[in-house]
Amino acid sequence: MRIRLLILALLATTLSTVACVPLVAQEPENSSSDENDDTALQQRLAGLAAEFQFTALPDDQPPILISETPLLSYTNPIRAQGQVGSIFLWTRDKRPAVIGSLWTFRINDDSRRLSIELHSLSQNEIQAKLPTLENPRRPLPDFRPPAPAITWAPLSSAGLRSASPAQVRSKIRRNAERFSAEVIDPQTGNAQALRLLPKPLYEFKTDDVVYGAICAFVLATDPELIVILEARKSGNSIELHYAFARMTGRQLKVKIEGEDTLSFDRAPVWDGNHAYYFCPNVTSLVDANK
């Protein structure tokens, strides 16, 4: 009898374990499929970004080159359904020249709509050659941003004068936390606080910049506002400067240490004559994830 009971108990345990296996395995399988789909889409966006060409006038020396990999791949479930995008950077002698976002949202099971955002970060006039897209909703306008495209301002930099390069890097990252930002929902007028990513998207040095960083304020993981910080040599001291670049067409409000500093009105769309270029819902990417 004891042997029979032991056999029945072992059978019950085995059946219970087997019954649970498909439920446990199902989640990783779907997760892996979603990750593969997003990876394929991001690779397609990277291929498209490589077709954008920018020239700094008058002589394009040194040339403007795209970074080898995207600064960030992101999603934004708060906005359009299934939004997936990537942030790309074009630099001139390591210094940021143009930043861009290519993102899509799903309209059915096998089609996505592409949107394009660009922002010149250059002090020079930029000439752009945009890619040829299949079946665009309307022709892309030429991108002819003003020069300079962003406005630099000083930021108090106590403690930087005698700091080592490593200390400068650490102090600048902390200085980014002095800013706060929010985006205004155009439908409700409500403000949504943006989150500062804990690490810069891009770091750089030049002959006159001891340390520079591109930081991002995000909604979900989608950058809405870019802050560029540069610690520049000035004689025997170091001075800190900052500039903003919007990455949304919506209204933005920015504060430094709680004090209102700057606001951005809603941006025009399909207009290439501004530093910020936004063309939403440009074309369909059929089977973008396949």
C-alpha positions as protocol buffer text, in pm:
chain_id: "A"
residue {
  index: 1
  type: MET
  ca { x: 0 y: 0 z: 0 }
}
residue {
  index: 2
  type: ARG
  ca { x: 281 y: 241 z: 89 }
}
residue {
  index: 3
  type: ILE
  ca { x: 452 y: 171 z: -243 }
}
residue {
  index: 4
  type: ARG
  ca { x: 126 y: 233 z: -432 }
}
residue {
  index: 5
  type: LEU
  ca { x: 67 y: 563 z: -256 }
}
residue {
  index: 6
  type: LEU
  ca { x: 423 y: 673 z: -329 }
}
residue {
  index: 7
  type: ILE
  ca { x: 383 y: 597 z: -701 }
}
residue {
  index: 8
  type: LEU
  ca { x: 54 y: 792 z: -719 }
}
residue {
  index: 9
  type: ALA
  ca { x: 216 y: 1092 z: -546 }
}
residue {
  index: 10
  type: LEU
  ca { x: 507 y: 1092 z: -792 }
}
residue {
  index: 11
  type: LEU
  ca { x: 268 y: 1074 z: -1089 }
}
residue {
  index: 12
  type: ALA
  ca { x: 63 y: 1369 z: -957 }
}
residue {
  index: 13
  type: THR
  ca { x: 375 y: 1579 z: -908 }
}
residue {
  index: 14
  type: THR
  ca { x: 504 y: 1499 z: -1258 }
}
residue {
  index: 15
  type: LEU
  ca { x: 171 y: 1584 z: -1426 }
}
residue {
  index: 16
  type: SER
  ca { x: 145 y: 1909 z: -1235 }
}
residue {
  index: 17
  type: THR
  ca { x: 498 y: 2009 z: -1342 }
}
residue {
  index: 18
  type: VAL
  ca { x: 436 y: 1923 z: -1708 }
}
residue {
  index: 19
  type: ALA
  ca { x: 110 y: 2118 z: -1709 }
}
residue {
  index: 20
  type: CYS
  ca { x: 294 y: 2433 z: -1596 }
}
residue {
  index: 21
  type: VAL
  ca { x: 570 y: 2422 z: -1857 }
}
residue {
  index: 22
  type: PRO
  ca { x: 382 y: 2583 z: -2153 }
}
residue {
  index: 23
  type: LEU
  ca { x: 262 y: 2871 z: -1935 }
}
residue {
  index: 24
  type: VAL
  ca { x: 612 y: 2947 z: -1814 }
}
residue {
  index: 25
  type: ALA
  ca { x: 768 y: 2915 z: -2158 }
}
residue {
  index: 26
  type: GLN
  ca { x: 504 y: 3125 z: -2332 }
}
residue {
  index: 27
  type: GLU
  ca { x: 612 y: 3462 z: -2185 }
}
residue {
  index: 28
  type: PRO
  ca { x: 982 y: 3446 z: -2281 }
}
residue {
  index: 29
  type: GLU
  ca { x: 884 y: 3328 z: -2630 }
}
residue {
  index: 30
  type: ASN
  ca { x: 658 y: 3629 z: -2688 }
}
residue {
  index: 31
  type: SER
  ca { x: 909 y: 3864 z: -2527 }
}
residue {
  index: 32
  type: SER
  ca { x: 1184 y: 3735 z: -2753 }
}
residue {
  index: 33
  type: SER
  ca { x: 960 y: 3779 z: -3058 }
}
residue {
  index: 34
  type: ASP
  ca { x: 882 y: 4139 z: -2962 }
}
residue {
  index: 35
  type: GLU
  ca { x: 1249 y: 4214 z: -2903 }
}
residue {
  index: 36
  type: ASN
  ca { x: 1340 y: 4067 z: -3241 }
}
residue {
  index: 37
  type: ASP
  ca { x: 1069 y: 4275 z: -3411 }
}
residue {
  index: 38
  type: ASP
  ca { x: 1191 y: 4596 z: -3246 }
}
residue {
  index: 39
  type: THR
  ca { x: 1552 y: 4512 z: -3332 }
}
residue {
  index: 40
  type: ALA
  ca { x: 1464 y: 4460 z: -3699 }
}
residue {
  index: 41
  type: LEU
  ca { x: 1277 y: 4790 z: -3706 }
}
residue {
  index: 42
  type: GLN
  ca { x: 1560 y: 4978 z: -3537 }
}
residue {
  index: 43
  type: GLN
  ca { x: 1805 y: 4833 z: -3788 }
}
residue {
  index: 44
  type: ARG
  ca { x: 1583 y: 4959 z: -4067 }
}
residue {
  index: 45
  type: LEU
  ca { x: 1571 y: 5306 z: -3910 }
}
residue {
  index: 46
  type: ALA
  ca { x: 1951 y: 5305 z: -3879 }
}
residue {
  index: 47
  type: GLY
  ca { x: 1980 y: 5222 z: -4247 }
}
residue {
  index: 48
  type: LEU
  ca { x: 1750 y: 5511 z: -4332 }
}
residue {
  index: 49
  type: ALA
  ca { x: 1942 y: 5752 z: -4105 }
}
residue {
  index: 50
  type: ALA
  ca { x: 2263 y: 5668 z: -4291 }
}
residue {
  index: 51
  type: GLU
  ca { x: 2104 y: 5816 z: -4606 }
}
residue {
  index: 52
  type: PHE
  ca { x: 2079 y: 6164 z: -4450 }
}
residue {
  index: 53
  type: GLN
  ca { x: 2375 y: 6381 z: -4551 }
}
residue {
  index: 54
  type: PHE
  ca { x: 2471 y: 6715 z: -4399 }
}
residue {
  index: 55
  type: THR
  ca { x: 2730 y: 6966 z: -4513 }
}
residue {
  index: 56
  type: ALA
  ca { x: 2865 y: 7257 z: -4309 }
}
residue {
  index: 57
  type: LEU
  ca { x: 2912 y: 7567 z: -4524 }
}
residue {
  index: 58
  type: PRO
  ca { x: 3118 y: 7721 z: -4665 }
}
residue {
  index: 59
  type: ASP
  ca { x: 3383 y: 7446 z: -4696 }
}
residue {
  index: 60
  type: ASP
  ca { x: 3262 y: 7136 z: -4507 }
}
residue {
  index: 61
  type: GLN
  ca { x: 3599 y: 7086 z: -4343 }
}
residue {
  index: 62
  type: PRO
  ca { x: 3599 y: 6884 z: -4130 }
}
residue {
  index: 63
  type: PRO
  ca { x: 3299 y: 6688 z: -4269 }
}
residue {
  index: 64
  type: ILE
  ca { x: 2980 y: 6606 z: -4082 }
}
residue {
  index: 65
  type: LEU
  ca { x: 2961 y: 6232 z: -4012 }
}
residue {
  index: 66
  type: ILE
  ca { x: 2694 y: 6011 z: -3858 }
}
residue {
  index: 67
  type: SER
  ca { x: 2782 y: 5827 z: -3538 }
}
residue {
  index: 68
  type: GLU
  ca { x: 2843 y: 5457 z: -3583 }
}
residue {
  index: 69
  type: THR
  ca { x: 2548 y: 5355 z: -3365 }
}
residue {
  index: 70
  type: PRO
  ca { x: 2226 y: 5529 z: -3252 }
}
residue {
  index: 71
  type: LEU
  ca { x: 2255 y: 5726 z: -2930 }
}
residue {
  index: 72
  type: LEU
  ca { x: 1937 y: 5566 z: -2804 }
}
residue {
  index: 73
  type: SER
  ca { x: 1661 y: 5331 z: -2915 }
}
residue {
  index: 74
  type: TYR
  ca { x: 1334 y: 5405 z: -2739 }
}
residue {
  index: 75
  type: THR
  ca { x: 963 y: 5342 z: -2702 }
}
residue {
  index: 76
  type: ASN
  ca { x: 682 y: 5572 z: -2593 }
}
residue {
  index: 77
  type: PRO
  ca { x: 363 y: 5386 z: -2497 }
}
residue {
  index: 78
  type: ILE
  ca { x: 222 y: 5710 z: -2355 }
}
residue {
  index: 79
  type: ARG
  ca { x: 184 y: 5848 z: -2707 }
}
residue {
  index: 80
  type: ALA
  ca { x: 113 y: 5660 z: -3029 }
}
residue {
  index: 81
  type: GLN
  ca { x: 45 y: 5289 z: -3007 }
}
residue {
  index: 82
  type: GLY
  ca { x: 356 y: 5076 z: -3041 }
}
residue {
  index: 83
  type: GLN
  ca { x: 585 y: 5376 z: -3091 }
}
residue {
  index: 84
  type: VAL
  ca { x: 943 y: 5270 z: -3159 }
}
residue {
  index: 85
  type: GLY
  ca { x: 1225 y: 5505 z: -3255 }
}
residue {
  index: 86
  type: SER
  ca { x: 1596 y: 5581 z: -3245 }
}
residue {
  index: 87
  type: ILE
  ca { x: 1805 y: 5893 z: -3182 }
}
residue {
  index: 88
  type: PHE
  ca { x: 2092 y: 5959 z: -3423 }
}
residue {
  index: 89
  type: LEU
  ca { x: 2378 y: 6207 z: -3407 }
}
residue {
  index: 90
  type: TRP
  ca { x: 2591 y: 6365 z: -3675 }
}
residue {
  index: 91
  type: THR
  ca { x: 2917 y: 6522 z: -3556 }
}
residue {
  index: 92
  type: ARG
  ca { x: 3180 y: 6754 z: -3695 }
}
residue {
  index: 93
  type: ASP
  ca { x: 3522 y: 6685 z: -3549 }
}
residue {
  index: 94
  type: LYS
  ca { x: 3352 y: 6508 z: -3253 }
}
residue {
  index: 95
  type: ARG
  ca { x: 3134 y: 6810 z: -3177 }
}
residue {
  index: 96
  type: PRO
  ca { x: 2755 y: 6762 z: -3220 }
}
residue {
  index: 97
  type: ALA
  ca { x: 2628 y: 6914 z: -3546 }
}
residue {
  index: 98
  type: VAL
  ca { x: 2283 y: 6760 z: -3605 }
}
residue {
  index: 99
  type: ILE
  ca { x: 2064 y: 6538 z: -3391 }
}
residue {
  index: 100
  type: GLY
  ca { x: 1768 y: 6347 z: -3527 }
}
residue {
  index: 101
  type: SER
  ca { x: 1490 y: 6110 z: -3431 }
}
residue {
  index: 102
  type: LEU
  ca { x: 1330 y: 5859 z: -3666 }
}
residue {
  index: 103
  type: TRP
  ca { x: 1026 y: 5695 z: -3513 }
}
residue {
  index: 104
  type: THR
  ca { x: 724 y: 5493 z: -3613 }
}
residue {
  index: 105
  type: PHE
  ca { x: 387 y: 5396 z: -3479 }
}
residue {
  index: 106
  type: ARG
  ca { x: 170 y: 5102 z: -3574 }
}
residue {
  index: 107
  type: ILE
  ca { x: -147 y: 5150 z: -3778 }
}
residue {
  index: 108
  type: ASN
  ca { x: -224 y: 4781 z: -3833 }
}
residue {
  index: 109
  type: ASP
  ca { x: -56 y: 4444 z: -3794 }
}
residue {
  index: 110
  type: ASP
  ca { x: 193 y: 4485 z: -4077 }
}
residue {
  index: 111
  type: SER
  ca { x: 229 y: 4858 z: -4135 }
}
residue {
  index: 112
  type: ARG
  ca { x: 384 y: 5151 z: -3949 }
}
residue {
  index: 113
  type: ARG
  ca { x: 396 y: 5523 z: -4017 }
}
residue {
  index: 114
  type: LEU
  ca { x: 731 y: 5699 z: -4019 }
}
residue {
  index: 115
  type: SER
  ca { x: 798 y: 6042 z: -3865 }
}
residue {
  index: 116
  type: ILE
  ca { x: 1117 y: 6247 z: -3895 }
}
residue {
  index: 117
  type: GLU
  ca { x: 1265 y: 6497 z: -3649 }
}
residue {
  index: 118
  type: LEU
  ca { x: 1591 y: 6686 z: -3698 }
}
residue {
  index: 119
  type: HIS
  ca { x: 1759 y: 6965 z: -3504 }
}
residue {
  index: 120
  type: SER
  ca { x: 2071 y: 7152 z: -3609 }
}
residue {
  index: 121
  type: LEU
  ca { x: 2320 y: 7203 z: -3328 }
}
residue {
  index: 122
  type: SER
  ca { x: 2568 y: 7386 z: -3545 }
}
residue {
  index: 123
  type: GLN
  ca { x: 2702 y: 7737 z: -3534 }
}
residue {
  index: 124
  type: ASN
  ca { x: 2751 y: 7712 z: -3910 }
}
residue {
  index: 125
  type: GLU
  ca { x: 2503 y: 7707 z: -4194 }
}
residue {
  index: 126
  type: ILE
  ca { x: 2397 y: 7351 z: -4273 }
}
residue {
  index: 127
  type: GLN
  ca { x: 2304 y: 7210 z: -4611 }
}
residue {
  index: 128
  type: ALA
  ca { x: 2107 y: 6887 z: -4605 }
}
residue {
  index: 129
  type: LYS
  ca { x: 2048 y: 6609 z: -4852 }
}
residue {
  index: 130
  type: LEU
  ca { x: 1746 y: 6408 z: -4744 }
}
residue {
  index: 131
  type: PRO
  ca { x: 1673 y: 6049 z: -4849 }
}
residue {
  index: 132
  type: THR
  ca { x: 1425 y: 5960 z: -5120 }
}
residue {
  index: 133
  type: LEU
  ca { x: 1128 y: 5786 z: -4959 }
}
residue {
  index: 134
  type: GLU
  ca { x: 880 y: 5552 z: -5122 }
}
residue {
  index: 135
  type: ASN
  ca { x: 526 y: 5687 z: -5150 }
}
residue {
  index: 136
  type: PRO
  ca { x: 557 y: 5984 z: -4912 }
}
residue {
  index: 137
  type: ARG
  ca { x: 235 y: 6152 z: -4805 }
}
residue {
  index: 138
  type: ARG
  ca { x: 386 y: 6473 z: -4942 }
}
residue {
  index: 139
  type: PRO
  ca { x: 736 y: 6577 z: -5054 }
}
residue {
  index: 140
  type: LEU
  ca { x: 981 y: 6642 z: -4772 }
}
residue {
  index: 141
  type: PRO
  ca { x: 1071 y: 7012 z: -4745 }
}
residue {
  index: 142
  type: ASP
  ca { x: 1437 y: 7107 z: -4767 }
}
residue {
  index: 143
  type: PHE
  ca { x: 1605 y: 7141 z: -4428 }
}
residue {
  index: 144
  type: ARG
  ca { x: 1759 y: 7491 z: -4413 }
}
residue {
  index: 145
  type: PRO
  ca { x: 1816 y: 7573 z: -4045 }
}
residue {
  index: 146
  type: PRO
  ca { x: 1938 y: 7918 z: -3940 }
}
residue {
  index: 147
  type: ALA
  ca { x: 2292 y: 7971 z: -3819 }
}
residue {
  index: 148
  type: PRO
  ca { x: 2364 y: 7959 z: -3536 }
}
residue {
  index: 149
  type: ALA
  ca { x: 2090 y: 7705 z: -3468 }
}
residue {
  index: 150
  type: ILE
  ca { x: 2107 y: 7698 z: -3089 }
}
residue {
  index: 151
  type: THR
  ca { x: 2165 y: 7966 z: -2826 }
}
residue {
  index: 152
  type: TRP
  ca { x: 2440 y: 7914 z: -2571 }
}
residue {
  index: 153
  type: ALA
  ca { x: 2421 y: 8063 z: -2223 }
}
residue {
  index: 154
  type: PRO
  ca { x: 2663 y: 8057 z: -1926 }
}
residue {
  index: 155
  type: LEU
  ca { x: 2586 y: 7851 z: -1619 }
}
residue {
  index: 156
  type: SER
  ca { x: 2749 y: 7921 z: -1283 }
}
residue {
  index: 157
  type: SER
  ca { x: 3043 y: 7685 z: -1255 }
}
residue {
  index: 158
  type: ALA
  ca { x: 3174 y: 7706 z: -901 }
}
residue {
  index: 159
  type: GLY
  ca { x: 3436 y: 7442 z: -834 }
}
residue {
  index: 160
  type: LEU
  ca { x: 3531 y: 7379 z: -1196 }
}
residue {
  index: 161
  type: ARG
  ca { x: 3834 y: 7610 z: -1207 }
}
residue {
  index: 162
  type: SER
  ca { x: 4063 y: 7376 z: -1014 }
}
residue {
  index: 163
  type: ALA
  ca { x: 3886 y: 7050 z: -1095 }
}
residue {
  index: 164
  type: SER
  ca { x: 4057 y: 6757 z: -1262 }
}
residue {
  index: 165
  type: PRO
  ca { x: 3911 y: 6622 z: -1590 }
}
residue {
  index: 166
  type: ALA
  ca { x: 3737 y: 6339 z: -1399 }
}
residue {
  index: 167
  type: GLN
  ca { x: 3592 y: 6589 z: -1152 }
}
residue {
  index: 168
  type: VAL
  ca { x: 3474 y: 6813 z: -1435 }
}
residue {
  index: 169
  type: ARG
  ca { x: 3290 y: 6519 z: -1588 }
}
residue {
  index: 170
  type: SER
  ca { x: 3122 y: 6435 z: -1258 }
}
residue {
  index: 171
  type: LYS
  ca { x: 3031 y: 6797 z: -1181 }
}
residue {
  index: 172
  type: ILE
  ca { x: 2876 y: 6855 z: -1524 }
}
residue {
  index: 173
  type: ARG
  ca { x: 2657 y: 6549 z: -1488 }
}
residue {
  index: 174
  type: ARG
  ca { x: 2535 y: 6688 z: -1156 }
}
residue {
  index: 175
  type: ASN
  ca { x: 2477 y: 7028 z: -1316 }
}
residue {
  index: 176
  type: ALA
  ca { x: 2231 y: 6867 z: -1557 }
}
residue {
  index: 177
  type: GLU
  ca { x: 2015 y: 6789 z: -1254 }
}
residue {
  index: 178
  type: ARG
  ca { x: 1969 y: 7162 z: -1196 }
}
residue {
  index: 179
  type: PHE
  ca { x: 1732 y: 7166 z: -1493 }
}
residue {
  index: 180
  type: SER
  ca { x: 1374 y: 7044 z: -1501 }
}
residue {
  index: 181
  type: ALA
  ca { x: 1130 y: 7036 z: -1791 }
}
residue {
  index: 182
  type: GLU
  ca { x: 770 y: 6959 z: -1876 }
}
residue {
  index: 183
  type: VAL
  ca { x: 574 y: 6913 z: -2197 }
}
residue {
  index: 184
  type: ILE
  ca { x: 222 y: 7048 z: -2244 }
}
residue {
  index: 185
  type: ASP
  ca { x: -50 y: 6819 z: -2378 }
}
residue {
  index: 186
  type: PRO
  ca { x: -214 y: 7015 z: -2664 }
}
residue {
  index: 187
  type: GLN
  ca { x: -552 y: 6847 z: -2608 }
}
residue {
  index: 188
  type: THR
  ca { x: -589 y: 6904 z: -2233 }
}
residue {
  index: 189
  type: GLY
  ca { x: -334 y: 7176 z: -2159 }
}
residue {
  index: 190
  type: ASN
  ca { x: -199 y: 6961 z: -1878 }
}
residue {
  index: 191
  type: ALA
  ca { x: 173 y: 6959 z: -1807 }
}
residue {
  index: 192
  type: GLN
  ca { x: 363 y: 6631 z: -1807 }
}
residue {
  index: 193
  type: ALA
  ca { x: 693 y: 6627 z: -1618 }
}
residue {
  index: 194
  type: LEU
  ca { x: 990 y: 6496 z: -1813 }
}
residue {
  index: 195
  type: ARG
  ca { x: 1253 y: 6270 z: -1662 }
}
residue {
  index: 196
  type: LEU
  ca { x: 1625 y: 6333 z: -1696 }
}
residue {
  index: 197
  type: LEU
  ca { x: 1806 y: 6021 z: -1811 }
}
residue {
  index: 198
  type: PRO
  ca { x: 2073 y: 5929 z: -1556 }
}
residue {
  index: 199
  type: LYS
  ca { x: 2352 y: 5907 z: -1815 }
}
residue {
  index: 200
  type: PRO
  ca { x: 2439 y: 6138 z: -2106 }
}
residue {
  index: 201
  type: LEU
  ca { x: 2354 y: 6019 z: -2455 }
}
residue {
  index: 202
  type: TYR
  ca { x: 2689 y: 6138 z: -2585 }
}
residue {
  index: 203
  type: GLU
  ca { x: 3015 y: 6267 z: -2437 }
}
residue {
  index: 204
  type: PHE
  ca { x: 3292 y: 6448 z: -2620 }
}
residue {
  index: 205
  type: LYS
  ca { x: 3610 y: 6657 z: -2597 }
}
residue {
  index: 206
  type: THR
  ca { x: 3762 y: 6906 z: -2839 }
}
residue {
  index: 207
  type: ASP
  ca { x: 4059 y: 7141 z: -2831 }
}
residue {
  index: 208
  type: ASP
  ca { x: 3859 y: 7404 z: -2643 }
}
residue {
  index: 209
  type: VAL
  ca { x: 3603 y: 7182 z: -2466 }
}
residue {
  index: 210
  type: VAL
  ca { x: 3740 y: 6997 z: -2163 }
}
residue {
  index: 211
  type: TYR
  ca { x: 3423 y: 6790 z: -2141 }
}
residue {
  index: 212
  type: GLY
  ca { x: 3090 y: 6805 z: -2323 }
}
residue {
  index: 213
  type: ALA
  ca { x: 2772 y: 6604 z: -2286 }
}
residue {
  index: 214
  type: ILE
  ca { x: 2434 y: 6564 z: -2451 }
}
residue {
  index: 215
  type: CYS
  ca { x: 2167 y: 6492 z: -2188 }
}
residue {
  index: 216
  type: ALA
  ca { x: 1803 y: 6408 z: -2251 }
}
residue {
  index: 217
  type: PHE
  ca { x: 1471 y: 6474 z: -2080 }
}
residue {
  index: 218
  type: VAL
  ca { x: 1232 y: 6193 z: -2172 }
}
residue {
  index: 219
  type: LEU
  ca { x: 868 y: 6091 z: -2169 }
}
residue {
  index: 220
  type: ALA
  ca { x: 877 y: 5715 z: -2107 }
}
residue {
  index: 221
  type: THR
  ca { x: 1214 y: 5667 z: -2282 }
}
residue {
  index: 222
  type: ASP
  ca { x: 1142 y: 5909 z: -2569 }
}
residue {
  index: 223
  type: PRO
  ca { x: 1362 y: 6224 z: -2564 }
}
residue {
  index: 224
  type: GLU
  ca { x: 1151 y: 6542 z: -2575 }
}
residue {
  index: 225
  type: LEU
  ca { x: 1424 y: 6791 z: -2484 }
}
residue {
  index: 226
  type: ILE
  ca { x: 1801 y: 6783 z: -2533 }
}
residue {
  index: 227
  type: VAL
  ca { x: 2041 y: 6976 z: -2308 }
}
residue {
  index: 228
  type: ILE
  ca { x: 2398 y: 7022 z: -2425 }
}
residue {
  index: 229
  type: LEU
  ca { x: 2656 y: 7111 z: -2160 }
}
residue {
  index: 230
  type: GLU
  ca { x: 3013 y: 7219 z: -2237 }
}
residue {
  index: 231
  type: ALA
  ca { x: 3298 y: 7292 z: -1996 }
}
residue {
  index: 232
  type: ARG
  ca { x: 3515 y: 7528 z: -2200 }
}
residue {
  index: 233
  type: LYS
  ca { x: 3867 y: 7650 z: -2145 }
}
residue {
  index: 234
  type: SER
  ca { x: 3888 y: 8021 z: -2068 }
}
residue {
  index: 235
  type: GLY
  ca { x: 4240 y: 8127 z: -1990 }
}
residue {
  index: 236
  type: ASN
  ca { x: 4339 y: 7945 z: -1675 }
}
residue {
  index: 237
  type: SER
  ca { x: 3983 y: 7866 z: -1577 }
}
residue {
  index: 238
  type: ILE
  ca { x: 3690 y: 7658 z: -1701 }
}
residue {
  index: 239
  type: GLU
  ca { x: 3349 y: 7803 z: -1783 }
}
residue {
  index: 240
  type: LEU
  ca { x: 3028 y: 7607 z: -1815 }
}
residue {
  index: 241
  type: HIS
  ca { x: 2778 y: 7673 z: -2094 }
}
residue {
  index: 242
  type: TYR
  ca { x: 2448 y: 7512 z: -2190 }
}
residue {
  index: 243
  type: ALA
  ca { x: 2205 y: 7508 z: -2483 }
}
residue {
  index: 244
  type: PHE
  ca { x: 1869 y: 7343 z: -2550 }
}
residue {
  index: 245
  type: ALA
  ca { x: 1735 y: 7157 z: -2853 }
}
residue {
  index: 246
  type: ARG
  ca { x: 1372 y: 7051 z: -2865 }
}
residue {
  index: 247
  type: MET
  ca { x: 1272 y: 6706 z: -2991 }
}
residue {
  index: 248
  type: THR
  ca { x: 898 y: 6748 z: -2987 }
}
residue {
  index: 249
  type: GLY
  ca { x: 651 y: 6969 z: -3168 }
}
residue {
  index: 250
  type: ARG
  ca { x: 461 y: 7028 z: -2843 }
}
residue {
  index: 251
  type: GLN
  ca { x: 499 y: 7322 z: -2608 }
}
residue {
  index: 252
  type: LEU
  ca { x: 781 y: 7290 z: -2357 }
}
residue {
  index: 253
  type: LYS
  ca { x: 868 y: 7470 z: -2034 }
}
residue {
  index: 254
  type: VAL
  ca { x: 1215 y: 7461 z: -1878 }
}
residue {
  index: 255
  type: LYS
  ca { x: 1333 y: 7562 z: -1532 }
}
residue {
  index: 256
  type: ILE
  ca { x: 1671 y: 7600 z: -1366 }
}
residue {
  index: 257
  type: GLU
  ca { x: 1661 y: 7521 z: -995 }
}
residue {
  index: 258
  type: GLY
  ca { x: 1285 y: 7577 z: -995 }
}
residue {
  index: 259
  type: GLU
  ca { x: 1295 y: 7915 z: -1166 }
}
residue {
  index: 260
  type: ASP
  ca { x: 1121 y: 7961 z: -1503 }
}
residue {
  index: 261
  type: THR
  ca { x: 1396 y: 7990 z: -1762 }
}
residue {
  index: 262
  type: LEU
  ca { x: 1266 y: 7920 z: -2110 }
}
residue {
  index: 263
  type: SER
  ca { x: 957 y: 7809 z: -2297 }
}
residue {
  index: 264
  type: PHE
  ca { x: 910 y: 7669 z: -2644 }
}
residue {
  index: 265
  type: ASP
  ca { x: 585 y: 7731 z: -2829 }
}
residue {
  index: 266
  type: ARG
  ca { x: 431 y: 7462 z: -3044 }
}
residue {
  index: 267
  type: ALA
  ca { x: 656 y: 7405 z: -3344 }
}
residue {
  index: 268
  type: PRO
  ca { x: 553 y: 7435 z: -3708 }
}
residue {
  index: 269
  type: VAL
  ca { x: 543 y: 7110 z: -3901 }
}
residue {
  index: 270
  type: TRP
  ca { x: 657 y: 7038 z: -4258 }
}
residue {
  index: 271
  type: ASP
  ca { x: 866 y: 7355 z: -4249 }
}
residue {
  index: 272
  type: GLY
  ca { x: 1241 y: 7331 z: -4312 }
}
residue {
  index: 273
  type: ASN
  ca { x: 1334 y: 7690 z: -4229 }
}
residue {
  index: 274
  type: HIS
  ca { x: 1381 y: 7641 z: -3855 }
}
residue {
  index: 275
  type: ALA
  ca { x: 1644 y: 7477 z: -3637 }
}
residue {
  index: 276
  type: TYR
  ca { x: 1387 y: 7210 z: -3544 }
}
residue {
  index: 277
  type: TYR
  ca { x: 1245 y: 7011 z: -3835 }
}
residue {
  index: 278
  type: PHE
  ca { x: 939 y: 6790 z: -3782 }
}
residue {
  index: 279
  type: CYS
  ca { x: 758 y: 6594 z: -4050 }
}
residue {
  index: 280
  type: PRO
  ca { x: 504 y: 6359 z: -3891 }
}
residue {
  index: 281
  type: ASN
  ca { x: 334 y: 6062 z: -4054 }
}
residue {
  index: 282
  type: VAL
  ca { x: 555 y: 6084 z: -4362 }
}
residue {
  index: 283
  type: THR
  ca { x: 509 y: 5745 z: -4521 }
}
residue {
  index: 284
  type: SER
  ca { x: 415 y: 5386 z: -4451 }
}
residue {
  index: 285
  type: LEU
  ca { x: 672 y: 5122 z: -4368 }
}
residue {
  index: 286
  type: VAL
  ca { x: 501 y: 4799 z: -4467 }
}
residue {
  index: 287
  type: ASP
  ca { x: 617 y: 4488 z: -4286 }
}
residue {
  index: 288
  type: ALA
  ca { x: 869 y: 4704 z: -4102 }
}
residue {
  index: 289
  type: ASN
  ca { x: 931 y: 4437 z: -3839 }
}
residue {
  index: 290
  type: LYS
  ca { x: 962 y: 4141 z: -4072 }
}
